[in-house]
Amino acid sequence: MENTRMYADSLTAVPSPAPLPTDEPTPSAPTPTSAAPTAAAPASSRRRLLWHLGEMAVAMVAGMLLLGPLWELAGTALGVGDALARPEVAALVMATNMTVGMTVGMRYRAHRWHAVGEMAAAMYVPFLLLLVPFWAGLIDADALMLGGHLLMIPAMVLVALRHRHEASAPVRRNRVVVALAHRWPAGLALLMTVDMWFDPSVLSPWTMLVLPGGYLVIGVARRTLGGRGVLATQLAGLAIWVALTLVAVLAGGRTAAWLVAFGWLAHAGWDLAHRNGRVVPRGYAQFCVVLDVALAAVMVLAILTTDA
């Protein structure tokens, strides 16, 4: 009987990645049909591991983006901003932000609490180990931060390898939570602009080159530019935003600021036109449309609140 696990939000049975032993006799010699799944299993396991680590990275970044500004506001309100700015405190605060995001992501994916605890230790232990040489004056603040993040990577990989074959715990999720989780690219885009609303500014005109460039790079990587007219459309978009960038650079001043804001907002329409996933993944288009609109709004706010 196949081992399955249930997800409360979908009410569907998901096959376990590790098959259970059966009473069926083992064939004496592998056949072409039975060897294919065996050969594909390691690749599938690696993909799941890499996907899990990628999800953890996204969750950690989301935690830093969401909680970072809150720490700053709390530090200013409570008068402990200087204490929070100390390198050792800042390192532990960052580890806390990453742990919160990672915990939410892992629990949503139905990982058990002991696995979450070990992954949390992978966030903290590297920084705690480096505090001793930091206090001894052997390393500076930059080495503390950089070293902590570098040591964190193998620690995360070890924890992920340790728990990759464990069955997930049953978790009941609210429908609203499930719906929001399916829109995580949009949520991540909003989180990336949180701190910009407190100090709005206008981006450099040259940043507009990233807008069409991202589509071309992803299209080449995914090999999705070979369709009829696809490459021509992407090159036309590149030409439009390159021209807009050059006009903004030459114009300068307030005119350039309005052109940059318009360029980012206009690209949201480009994103909507690509939400079918033909060139870039649908999630990427969803992320970009929210990010483009949010950044355009921030820049408009910066223009309107700045004296001409």
MORAPE-V45210 format. One record per helix or strand of 2 or more residues. SS is the DSSP state (a for helix, b for strand). FROM is the first residue (numbers start at 1). TO is the last residue. If there is no record, write none. Layout:
<<SS & FROM & TO> <SS & FROM & TO>>
//
This chain:
<<b & 4 & 7> <b & 12 & 15> <a & 32 & 78> <a & 81 & 85> <a & 87 & 108> <a & 113 & 135> <a & 141 & 163> <a & 175 & 181> <a & 184 & 192> <a & 195 & 197> <a & 205 & 222> <a & 230 & 251> <a & 253 & 273> <a & 282 & 304>>
//
